[in-house]
Amino acid sequence: MHSTLRSRAALVGAFAFFAVALAGCGAPSATDTGSDTETGPDTEQSDGGSFEGVTLSGDGSYSIPDQMPYGGYQLEGEPDEQPAGCTWSIQDADGDISFENTGQYVFVTDIPEAVTFVTAGCPDWQQFE
């Protein structure tokens, strides 16, 4: 029974973090490493083995986690708000939208129903964590 409660509490906590993060909480700056939208984003490590992230085009559809690895993303240039004309959503396998247009930050976590990230008219997205 205790493990069931812990599992539920962990799930609720993860969802709450995801929802708050999507609301546009502050985030560290990103490191741009470039991208290849034909084959998916590039993930690189520096010579020291540290994380450098990926960059995704502001127009495209990306499978999670194959083309869009789990982590936090922000719009290039760190705008104060989501630019006009920039739209994005996280969709499930049926195309139903889980989250959409909630700011200039997106946090993609291991949520089974989140399978596709769709973005249009946005600056590039930079992974920062």
N, CA, C and O atoms as a GROMACS GRO file, in nm:
protein
  516
    1MET      N    1   0.082  -0.119   0.000
    1MET     CA    2   0.000   0.000   0.000
    1MET      C    3   0.087   0.126   0.000
    1MET      O    4   0.055   0.222  -0.069
    2HIS      N    5   0.196   0.125   0.077
    2HIS     CA    6   0.282   0.243   0.082
    2HIS      C    7   0.347   0.269  -0.052
    2HIS      O    8   0.361   0.384  -0.092
    3SER      N    9   0.387   0.164  -0.125
    3SER     CA   10   0.449   0.187  -0.255
    3SER      C   11   0.348   0.243  -0.354
    3SER      O   12   0.385   0.322  -0.441
    4THR      N   13   0.221   0.205  -0.343
    4THR     CA   14   0.117   0.260  -0.429
    4THR      C   15   0.099   0.409  -0.401
    4THR      O   16   0.087   0.489  -0.494
    5LEU      N   17   0.097   0.447  -0.275
    5LEU     CA   18   0.085   0.589  -0.239
    5LEU      C   19   0.205   0.668  -0.286
    5LEU      O   20   0.191   0.779  -0.336
    6ARG      N   21   0.325   0.610  -0.270
    6ARG     CA   22   0.446   0.678  -0.316
    6ARG      C   23   0.444   0.694  -0.467
    6ARG      O   24   0.482   0.799  -0.518
    7SER      N   25   0.400   0.591  -0.539
    7SER     CA   26   0.392   0.599  -0.685
    7SER      C   27   0.295   0.707  -0.728
    7SER      O   28   0.324   0.786  -0.818
    8ARG      N   29   0.179   0.712  -0.663
    8ARG     CA   30   0.080   0.815  -0.697
    8ARG      C   31   0.134   0.954  -0.664
    8ARG      O   32   0.116   1.047  -0.742
    9ALA      N   33   0.198   0.968  -0.550
    9ALA     CA   34   0.254   1.097  -0.509
    9ALA      C   35   0.362   1.140  -0.608
    9ALA      O   36   0.371   1.258  -0.643
   10ALA      N   37   0.445   1.047  -0.651
   10ALA     CA   38   0.551   1.080  -0.747
   10ALA      C   39   0.490   1.122  -0.880
   10ALA      O   40   0.538   1.218  -0.942
   11LEU      N   41   0.386   1.054  -0.924
   11LEU     CA   42   0.320   1.089  -1.049
   11LEU      C   43   0.256   1.227  -1.041
   11LEU      O   44   0.268   1.307  -1.133
   12VAL      N   45   0.186   1.254  -0.930
   12VAL     CA   46   0.124   1.385  -0.911
   12VAL      C   47   0.231   1.494  -0.906
   12VAL      O   48   0.214   1.600  -0.965
   13GLY      N   49   0.339   1.467  -0.836
   13GLY     CA   50   0.448   1.565  -0.826
   13GLY      C   51   0.511   1.593  -0.961
   13GLY      O   52   0.539   1.708  -0.993
   14ALA      N   53   0.534   1.489  -1.040
   14ALA     CA   54   0.594   1.507  -1.173
   14ALA      C   55   0.501   1.587  -1.263
   14ALA      O   56   0.545   1.676  -1.336
   15PHE      N   57   0.370   1.556  -1.257
   15PHE     CA   58   0.275   1.630  -1.340
   15PHE      C   59   0.269   1.776  -1.296
   15PHE      O   60   0.265   1.865  -1.381
   16ALA      N   61   0.268   1.801  -1.167
   16ALA     CA   62   0.262   1.939  -1.117
   16ALA      C   63   0.385   2.017  -1.163
   16ALA      O   64   0.373   2.133  -1.204
   17PHE      N   65   0.503   1.956  -1.156
   17PHE     CA   66   0.626   2.022  -1.201
   17PHE      C   67   0.615   2.055  -1.349
   17PHE      O   68   0.649   2.166  -1.391
   18PHE      N   69   0.566   1.959  -1.427
   18PHE     CA   70   0.552   1.978  -1.571
   18PHE      C   71   0.457   2.093  -1.601
   18PHE      O   72   0.488   2.178  -1.684
   19ALA      N   73   0.343   2.097  -1.534
   19ALA     CA   74   0.244   2.201  -1.557
   19ALA      C   75   0.297   2.338  -1.518
   19ALA      O   76   0.278   2.435  -1.591
   20VAL      N   77   0.363   2.348  -1.404
   20VAL     CA   78   0.419   2.476  -1.358
   20VAL      C   79   0.529   2.521  -1.453
   20VAL      O   80   0.538   2.639  -1.486
   21ALA      N   81   0.612   2.427  -1.496
   21ALA     CA   82   0.721   2.461  -1.586
   21ALA      C   83   0.667   2.514  -1.719
   21ALA      O   84   0.724   2.607  -1.776
   22LEU      N   85   0.560   2.456  -1.767
   22LEU     CA   86   0.502   2.501  -1.892
   22LEU      C   87   0.444   2.640  -1.881
   22LEU      O   88   0.429   2.710  -1.982
   23ALA      N   89   0.411   2.682  -1.762
   23ALA     CA   90   0.352   2.814  -1.742
   23ALA      C   91   0.454   2.925  -1.764
   23ALA      O   92   0.419   3.043  -1.761
   24GLY      N   93   0.580   2.888  -1.785
   24GLY     CA   94   0.680   2.989  -1.818
   24GLY      C   95   0.766   3.033  -1.703
   24GLY      O   96   0.807   3.149  -1.696
   25CYS      N   97   0.795   2.943  -1.612
   25CYS     CA   98   0.886   2.976  -1.502
   25CYS      C   99   1.023   3.008  -1.560
   25CYS      O  100   1.053   2.966  -1.672
   26GLY      N  101   1.105   3.079  -1.486
   26GLY     CA  102   1.239   3.113  -1.529
   26GLY      C  103   1.322   2.991  -1.558
   26GLY      O  104   1.297   2.884  -1.502
   27ALA      N  105   1.421   3.006  -1.645
   27ALA     CA  106   1.504   2.893  -1.684
   27ALA      C  107   1.644   2.940  -1.716
   27ALA      O  108   1.664   3.056  -1.753
   28PRO      N  109   1.743   2.851  -1.702
   28PRO     CA  110   1.879   2.887  -1.736
   28PRO      C  111   1.893   2.908  -1.886
   28PRO      O  112   1.807   2.864  -1.962
   29SER      N  113   2.000   2.975  -1.929
   29SER     CA  114   2.020   3.000  -2.071
   29SER      C  115   2.062   2.873  -2.143
   29SER      O  116   2.112   2.779  -2.082
   30ALA      N  117   2.039   2.872  -2.275
   30ALA     CA  118   2.067   2.753  -2.356
   30ALA      C  119   2.198   2.768  -2.429
   30ALA      O  120   2.253   2.877  -2.440
   31THR      N  121   2.248   2.655  -2.479
   31THR     CA  122   2.365   2.652  -2.564
   31THR      C  123   2.321   2.600  -2.698
   31THR      O  124   2.269   2.489  -2.706
   32ASP      N  125   2.339   2.676  -2.805
   32ASP     CA  126   2.295   2.639  -2.939
   32ASP      C  127   2.398   2.548  -3.003
   32ASP      O  128   2.516   2.582  -3.010
   33THR      N  129   2.354   2.430  -3.050
   33THR     CA  130   2.445   2.337  -3.117
   33THR      C  131   2.402   2.310  -3.260
   33THR      O  132   2.466   2.229  -3.327
   34GLY      N  133   2.297   2.375  -3.309
   34GLY     CA  134   2.250   2.351  -3.445
   34GLY      C  135   2.156   2.233  -3.451
   34GLY      O  136   2.146   2.156  -3.356
   35SER      N  137   2.087   2.218  -3.566
   35SER     CA  138   1.995   2.106  -3.580
   35SER      C  139   1.989   2.062  -3.724
   35SER      O  140   2.034   2.132  -3.814
   36ASP      N  141   1.933   1.946  -3.744
   36ASP     CA  142   1.909   1.890  -3.874
   36ASP      C  143   1.766   1.840  -3.874
   36ASP      O  144   1.740   1.728  -3.829
   37THR      N  145   1.672   1.921  -3.925
   37THR     CA  146   1.531   1.886  -3.914
   37THR      C  147   1.492   1.770  -4.005
   37THR      O  148   1.386   1.712  -3.986
   38GLU      N  149   1.575   1.735  -4.103
   38GLU     CA  150   1.544   1.620  -4.188
   38GLU      C  151   1.560   1.488  -4.114
   38GLU      O  152   1.481   1.396  -4.132
   39THR      N  153   1.663   1.480  -4.030
   39THR     CA  154   1.690   1.354  -3.960
   39THR      C  155   1.670   1.366  -3.810
   39THR      O  156   1.692   1.269  -3.737
   40GLY      N  157   1.628   1.480  -3.762
   40GLY     CA  158   1.611   1.501  -3.619
   40GLY      C  159   1.722   1.588  -3.565
   40GLY      O  160   1.816   1.621  -3.638
   41PRO      N  161   1.712   1.627  -3.439
   41PRO     CA  162   1.810   1.719  -3.380
   41PRO      C  163   1.941   1.648  -3.349
   41PRO      O  164   1.946   1.525  -3.335
   42ASP      N  165   2.046   1.727  -3.339
   42ASP     CA  166   2.176   1.674  -3.299
   42ASP      C  167   2.192   1.692  -3.150
   42ASP      O  168   2.158   1.796  -3.094
   43THR      N  169   2.245   1.589  -3.083
   43THR     CA  170   2.280   1.597  -2.942
   43THR      C  171   2.432   1.586  -2.937
   43THR      O  172   2.490   1.492  -2.991
   44GLU      N  173   2.494   1.681  -2.872
   44GLU     CA  174   2.640   1.681  -2.868
   44GLU      C  175   2.690   1.691  -2.725
   44GLU      O  176   2.620   1.737  -2.635
   45GLN      N  177   2.814   1.646  -2.708
   45GLN     CA  178   2.884   1.664  -2.582
   45GLN      C  179   3.014   1.734  -2.612
   45GLN      O  180   3.079   1.706  -2.712
   46SER      N  181   3.054   1.825  -2.524
   46SER     CA  182   3.181   1.893  -2.541
   46SER      C  183   3.293   1.794  -2.508
   46SER      O  184   3.267   1.683  -2.463
   47ASP      N  185   3.417   1.836  -2.530
   47ASP     CA  186   3.531   1.749  -2.499
   47ASP      C  187   3.532   1.707  -2.353
   47ASP      O  188   3.584   1.600  -2.321
   48GLY      N  189   3.474   1.788  -2.265
   48GLY     CA  190   3.468   1.756  -2.123
   48GLY      C  191   3.352   1.664  -2.089
   48GLY      O  192   3.337   1.626  -1.973
   49GLY      N  193   3.268   1.627  -2.187
   49GLY     CA  194   3.157   1.537  -2.163
   49GLY      C  195   3.033   1.604  -2.105
   49GLY      O  196   2.941   1.534  -2.062
   50SER      N  197   3.028   1.738  -2.103
   50SER     CA  198   2.912   1.806  -2.043
   50SER      C  199   2.799   1.818  -2.145
   50SER      O  200   2.822   1.812  -2.266
   51PHE      N  201   2.678   1.834  -2.096
   51PHE     CA  202   2.558   1.845  -2.178
   51PHE      C  203   2.557   1.977  -2.254
   51PHE      O  204   2.583   2.082  -2.195
   52GLU      N  205   2.526   1.973  -2.384
   52GLU     CA  206   2.514   2.095  -2.464
   52GLU      C  207   2.378   2.110  -2.528
   52GLU      O  208   2.349   2.217  -2.581
   53GLY      N  209   2.292   2.008  -2.526
   53GLY     CA  210   2.156   2.021  -2.575
   53GLY      C  211   2.138   2.009  -2.724
   53GLY      O  212   2.232   1.978  -2.798
   54VAL      N  213   2.016   2.034  -2.769
   54VAL     CA  214   1.979   2.029  -2.910
   54VAL      C  215   1.903   2.156  -2.945
   54VAL      O  216   1.855   2.227  -2.857
   55THR      N  217   1.892   2.183  -3.074
   55THR     CA  218   1.812   2.293  -3.123
   55THR      C  219   1.715   2.237  -3.226
   55THR      O  220   1.754   2.162  -3.316
   56LEU      N  221   1.587   2.274  -3.213
   56LEU     CA  222   1.483   2.230  -3.305
   56LEU      C  223   1.430   2.351  -3.381
   56LEU      O  224   1.419   2.460  -3.326
   57SER      N  225   1.399   2.331  -3.508
   57SER     CA  226   1.339   2.437  -3.588
   57SER      C  227   1.206   2.480  -3.528
   57SER      O  228   1.136   2.398  -3.469
   58GLY      N  229   1.172   2.606  -3.541
   58GLY     CA  230   1.046   2.659  -3.490
   58GLY      C  231   0.925   2.618  -3.572
   58GLY      O  232   0.812   2.652  -3.537
   59ASP      N  233   0.948   2.547  -3.682
   59ASP     CA  234   0.842   2.493  -3.766
   59ASP      C  235   0.867   2.345  -3.788
   59ASP      O  236   0.963   2.308  -3.856
   60GLY      N  237   0.783   2.260  -3.730
   60GLY     CA  238   0.801   2.117  -3.751
   60GLY      C  239   0.720   2.034  -3.653
   60GLY      O  240   0.652   2.085  -3.565
   61SER      N  241   0.732   1.903  -3.673
   61SER     CA  242   0.666   1.805  -3.588
   61SER      C  243   0.773   1.706  -3.546
   61SER      O  244   0.842   1.649  -3.630
   62TYR      N  245   0.787   1.684  -3.415
   62TYR     CA  246   0.896   1.603  -3.362
   62TYR      C  247   0.842   1.494  -3.270
   62TYR      O  248   0.762   1.522  -3.180
   63SER      N  249   0.885   1.371  -3.294
   63SER     CA  250   0.843   1.262  -3.205
   63SER      C  251   0.923   1.270  -3.076
   63SER      O  252   1.042   1.299  -3.076
   64ILE      N  253   0.853   1.242  -2.964
   64ILE     CA  254   0.914   1.245  -2.831
   64ILE      C  255   0.937   1.100  -2.788
   64ILE      O  256   0.841   1.022  -2.796
   65PRO      N  257   1.051   1.059  -2.745
   65PRO     CA  258   1.179   1.128  -2.726
   65PRO      C  259   1.276   1.107  -2.841
   65PRO      O  260   1.390   1.152  -2.832
   66ASP      N  261   1.235   1.040  -2.951
   66ASP     CA  262   1.328   1.009  -3.059
   66ASP      C  263   1.389   1.132  -3.124
   66ASP      O  264   1.511   1.141  -3.138
   67GLN      N  265   1.306   1.228  -3.163
   67GLN     CA  266   1.355   1.348  -3.228
   67GLN      C  267   1.365   1.467  -3.132
   67GLN      O  268   1.444   1.559  -3.154
   68MET      N  269   1.286   1.464  -3.026
   68MET     CA  270   1.289   1.569  -2.924
   68MET      C  271   1.316   1.502  -2.790
   68MET      O  272   1.223   1.456  -2.723
   69PRO      N  273   1.443   1.494  -2.750
   69PRO     CA  274   1.477   1.426  -2.624
   69PRO      C  275   1.411   1.495  -2.504
   69PRO      O  276   1.382   1.614  -2.506
   70TYR      N  277   1.386   1.416  -2.399
   70TYR     CA  278   1.330   1.470  -2.276
   70TYR      C  279   1.418   1.584  -2.225
   70TYR      O  280   1.541   1.579  -2.237
   71GLY      N  281   1.356   1.686  -2.168
   71GLY     CA  282   1.430   1.798  -2.112
   71GLY      C  283   1.351   1.926  -2.122
   71GLY      O  284   1.233   1.926  -2.158
   72GLY      N  285   1.417   2.036  -2.091
   72GLY     CA  286   1.356   2.168  -2.098
   72GLY      C  287   1.402   2.241  -2.223
   72GLY      O  288   1.519   2.232  -2.261
   73TYR      N  289   1.310   2.313  -2.286
   73TYR     CA  290   1.339   2.388  -2.408
   73TYR      C  291   1.288   2.530  -2.391
   73TYR      O  292   1.189   2.555  -2.322
   74GLN      N  293   1.357   2.624  -2.456
   74GLN     CA  294   1.314   2.763  -2.456
   74GLN      C  295   1.328   2.818  -2.597
   74GLN      O  296   1.408   2.768  -2.677
   75LEU      N  297   1.251   2.922  -2.627
   75LEU     CA  298   1.261   2.985  -2.757
   75LEU      C  299   1.394   3.058  -2.768
   75LEU      O  300   1.439   3.121  -2.673
   76GLU      N  301   1.455   3.049  -2.885
   76GLU     CA  302   1.582   3.116  -2.911
   76GLU      C  303   1.568   3.265  -2.886
   76GLU      O  304   1.468   3.326  -2.924
   77GLY      N  305   1.666   3.323  -2.823
   77GLY     CA  306   1.664   3.465  -2.791
   77GLY      C  307   1.597   3.496  -2.659
   77GLY      O  308   1.595   3.612  -2.616
   78GLU      N  309   1.541   3.395  -2.594
   78GLU     CA  310   1.475   3.409  -2.465
   78GLU      C  311   1.377   3.527  -2.460
   78GLU      O  312   1.394   3.617  -2.378
   79PRO      N  313   1.274   3.528  -2.547
   79PRO     CA  314   1.177   3.637  -2.543
   79PRO      C  315   1.101   3.639  -2.411
   79PRO      O  316   1.090   3.537  -2.343
   80ASP      N  317   1.047   3.756  -2.375
   80ASP     CA  318   0.973   3.772  -2.250
   80ASP      C  319   0.838   3.699  -2.253
   80ASP      O  320   0.783   3.666  -2.148
   81GLU      N  321   0.786   3.674  -2.372
   81GLU     CA  322   0.659   3.603  -2.386
   81GLU      C  323   0.660   3.529  -2.519
   81GLU      O  324   0.747   3.549  -2.603
   82GLN      N  325   0.561   3.443  -2.536
   82GLN     CA  326   0.548   3.369  -2.660
   82GLN      C  327   0.516   3.468  -2.773
   82GLN      O  328   0.416   3.540  -2.764
   83PRO      N  329   0.599   3.472  -2.878
   83PRO     CA  330   0.576   3.570  -2.986
   83PRO      C  331   0.443   3.549  -3.058
   83PRO      O  332   0.393   3.437  -3.067
   84ALA      N  333   0.387   3.658  -3.109
   84ALA     CA  334   0.264   3.650  -3.189
   84ALA      C  335   0.289   3.562  -3.310
   84ALA      O  336   0.394   3.572  -3.375
   85GLY      N  337   0.193   3.476  -3.341
   85GLY     CA  338   0.206   3.387  -3.455
   85GLY      C  339   0.279   3.258  -3.426
   85GLY      O  340   0.282   3.167  -3.510
   86CYS      N  341   0.340   3.248  -3.309
   86CYS     CA  342   0.412   3.126  -3.268
   86CYS      C  343   0.313   3.036  -3.196
   86CYS      O  344   0.253   3.075  -3.096
   87THR      N  345   0.296   2.914  -3.247
   87THR     CA  346   0.208   2.817  -3.182
   87THR      C  347   0.283   2.688  -3.161
   87THR      O  348   0.372   2.652  -3.239
   88TRP      N  349   0.247   2.617  -3.054
   88TRP     CA  350   0.306   2.486  -3.028
   88TRP      C  351   0.210   2.403  -2.946
   88TRP      O  352   0.122   2.456  -2.878
   89SER      N  353   0.228   2.271  -2.953
   89SER     CA  354   0.146   2.180  -2.874
   89SER      C  355   0.219   2.049  -2.853
   89SER      O  356   0.308   2.011  -2.929
   90ILE      N  357   0.179   1.980  -2.747
   90ILE     CA  358   0.224   1.844  -2.720
   90ILE      C  359   0.101   1.757  -2.736
   90ILE      O  360  -0.001   1.779  -2.672
   91GLN      N  361   0.112   1.658  -2.825
   91GLN     CA  362  -0.003   1.576  -2.860
   91GLN      C  363   0.019   1.430  -2.827
   91GLN      O  364   0.133   1.383  -2.819
   92ASP      N  365  -0.092   1.357  -2.808
   92ASP     CA  366  -0.084   1.213  -2.784
   92ASP      C  367  -0.092   1.140  -2.918
   92ASP      O  368  -0.097   1.204  -3.024
   93ALA      N  369  -0.093   1.008  -2.915
   93ALA     CA  370  -0.092   0.927  -3.036
   93ALA      C  371  -0.215   0.950  -3.124
   93ALA      O  372  -0.208   0.929  -3.245
   94ASP      N  373  -0.326   0.994  -3.066
   94ASP     CA  374  -0.448   1.020  -3.141
   94ASP      C  375  -0.455   1.163  -3.193
   94ASP      O  376  -0.552   1.200  -3.260
   95GLY      N  377  -0.353   1.245  -3.164
   95GLY     CA  378  -0.353   1.384  -3.205
   95GLY      C  379  -0.424   1.477  -3.108
   95GLY      O  380  -0.437   1.597  -3.134
   96ASP      N  381  -0.472   1.422  -2.995
   96ASP     CA  382  -0.534   1.505  -2.893
   96ASP      C  383  -0.427   1.586  -2.823
   96ASP      O  384  -0.319   1.535  -2.795
   97ILE      N  385  -0.455   1.711  -2.795
   97ILE     CA  386  -0.358   1.804  -2.738
   97ILE      C  387  -0.356   1.794  -2.586
   97ILE      O  388  -0.459   1.806  -2.520
   98SER      N  389  -0.235   1.773  -2.532
   98SER     CA  390  -0.217   1.770  -2.387
   98SER      C  391  -0.186   1.910  -2.334
   98SER      O  392  -0.242   1.952  -2.233
   99PHE      N  393  -0.098   1.980  -2.403
   99PHE     CA  394  -0.058   2.116  -2.366
   99PHE      C  395  -0.041   2.194  -2.494
   99PHE      O  396  -0.001   2.140  -2.597
  100GLU      N  397  -0.071   2.325  -2.488
  100GLU     CA  398  -0.048   2.409  -2.605
  100GLU      C  399  -0.034   2.555  -2.565
  100GLU      O  400  -0.101   2.604  -2.474
  101ASN      N  401   0.055   2.623  -2.636
  101ASN     CA  402   0.069   2.768  -2.628
  101ASN      C  403   0.068   2.823  -2.486
  101ASN      O  404  -0.005   2.918  -2.458
  102THR      N  405   0.146   2.764  -2.397
  102THR     CA  406   0.149   2.812  -2.260
  102THR      C  407   0.277   2.888  -2.228
  102THR      O  408   0.317   2.896  -2.112
  103GLY      N  409   0.341   2.944  -2.328
  103GLY     CA  410   0.456   3.028  -2.302
  103GLY      C  411   0.578   2.994  -2.387
  103GLY      O  412   0.571   2.915  -2.481
  104GLN      N  413   0.687   3.055  -2.351
  104GLN     CA  414   0.811   3.043  -2.426
  104GLN      C  415   0.901   2.929  -2.378
  104GLN      O  416   1.012   2.913  -2.428
  105TYR      N  417   0.854   2.851  -2.282
  105TYR     CA  418   0.927   2.736  -2.231
  105TYR      C  419   0.842   2.610  -2.245
  105TYR      O  420   0.720   2.614  -2.229
  106VAL      N  421   0.907   2.499  -2.277
  106VAL     CA  422   0.841   2.370  -2.286
  106VAL      C  423   0.927   2.270  -2.210
  106VAL      O  424   1.047   2.261  -2.231
  107PHE      N  425   0.863   2.194  -2.120
  107PHE     CA  426   0.933   2.089  -2.047
  107PHE      C  427   0.875   1.956  -2.090
  107PHE      O  428   0.757   1.927  -2.066
  108VAL      N  429   0.957   1.874  -2.154
  108VAL     CA  430   0.914   1.745  -2.204
  108VAL      C  431   0.968   1.638  -2.109
  108VAL      O  432   1.089   1.620  -2.097
  109THR      N  433   0.878   1.569  -2.042
  109THR     CA  434   0.916   1.465  -1.948
  109THR      C  435   0.860   1.332  -1.995
  109THR      O  436   0.783   1.326  -2.091
  110ASP      N  437   0.896   1.227  -1.927
  110ASP     CA  438   0.854   1.091  -1.962
  110ASP      C  439   0.708   1.070  -1.925
  110ASP      O  440   0.677   1.005  -1.825
  111ILE      N  441   0.618   1.125  -2.007
  111ILE     CA  442   0.475   1.110  -1.987
  111ILE      C  443   0.425   1.025  -2.104
  111ILE      O  444   0.435   1.068  -2.219
  112PRO      N  445   0.372   0.906  -2.079
  112PRO     CA  446   0.336   0.814  -2.187
  112PRO      C  447   0.248   0.873  -2.296
  112PRO      O  448   0.265   0.839  -2.413
  113GLU      N  449   0.155   0.961  -2.260
  113GLU     CA  450   0.065   1.013  -2.361
  113GLU      C  451   0.126   1.126  -2.445
  113GLU      O  452   0.066   1.165  -2.545
  114ALA      N  453   0.242   1.179  -2.408
  114ALA     CA  454   0.307   1.285  -2.484
  114ALA      C  455   0.397   1.220  -2.589
  114ALA      O  456   0.505   1.171  -2.557
  115VAL      N  457   0.353   1.221  -2.715
  115VAL     CA  458   0.430   1.153  -2.818
  115VAL      C  459   0.480   1.244  -2.930
  115VAL      O  460   0.573   1.208  -3.001
  116THR      N  461   0.420   1.361  -2.946
  116THR     CA  462   0.460   1.450  -3.055
  116THR      C  463   0.459   1.595  -3.009
  116THR      O  464   0.368   1.639  -2.938
  117PHE      N  465   0.561   1.669  -3.050
  117PHE     CA  466   0.569   1.813  -3.027
  117PHE      C  467   0.552   1.878  -3.164
  117PHE      O  468   0.627   1.848  -3.256
  118VAL      N  469   0.454   1.968  -3.177
  118VAL     CA  470   0.426   2.036  -3.302
  118VAL      C  471   0.444   2.185  -3.280
  118VAL      O  472   0.388   2.241  -3.186
  119THR      N  473   0.521   2.251  -3.367
  119THR     CA  474   0.548   2.393  -3.353
  119THR      C  475   0.539   2.461  -3.490
  119THR      O  476   0.576   2.402  -3.591
  120ALA      N  477   0.490   2.584  -3.492
  120ALA     CA  478   0.477   2.659  -3.618
  120ALA      C  479   0.495   2.808  -3.591
  120ALA      O  480   0.443   2.860  -3.492
  121GLY      N  481   0.568   2.875  -3.679
  121GLY     CA  482   0.583   3.019  -3.671
  121GLY      C  483   0.664   3.068  -3.552
  121GLY      O  484   0.654   3.184  -3.514
  122CYS      N  485   0.745   2.981  -3.494
  122CYS     CA  486   0.823   3.015  -3.375
  122CYS      C  487   0.971   3.030  -3.409
  122CYS      O  488   1.017   2.977  -3.510
  123PRO      N  489   1.046   3.102  -3.326
  123PRO     CA  490   1.191   3.094  -3.336
  123PRO      C  491   1.234   2.951  -3.304
  123PRO      O  492   1.152   2.871  -3.259
  124ASP      N  493   1.358   2.918  -3.328
  124ASP     CA  494   1.406   2.784  -3.294
  124ASP      C  495   1.392   2.759  -3.144
  124ASP      O  496   1.394   2.852  -3.063
  125TRP      N  497   1.377   2.631  -3.109
  125TRP     CA  498   1.370   2.588  -2.968
  125TRP      C  499   1.506   2.533  -2.928
  125TRP      O  500   1.563   2.450  -2.999
  126GLN      N  501   1.559   2.580  -2.816
  126GLN     CA  502   1.689   2.535  -2.766
  126GLN      C  503   1.671   2.457  -2.637
  126GLN      O  504   1.606   2.503  -2.544
  127GLN      N  505   1.730   2.339  -2.633
  127GLN     CA  506   1.725   2.256  -2.512
  127GLN      C  507   1.828   2.310  -2.413
  127GLN      O  508   1.943   2.333  -2.448
  128PHE      N  509   1.785   2.330  -2.288
  128PHE     CA  510   1.879   2.379  -2.186
  128PHE      C  511   1.899   2.282  -2.072
  128PHE      O  512   1.986   2.307  -1.988
  129GLU      N  513   1.825   2.174  -2.065
  129GLU     CA  514   1.847   2.074  -1.961
  129GLU      C  515   1.805   1.939  -2.009
  129GLU      O  516   1.816   1.841  -1.936
   0.00000   0.00000   0.00000
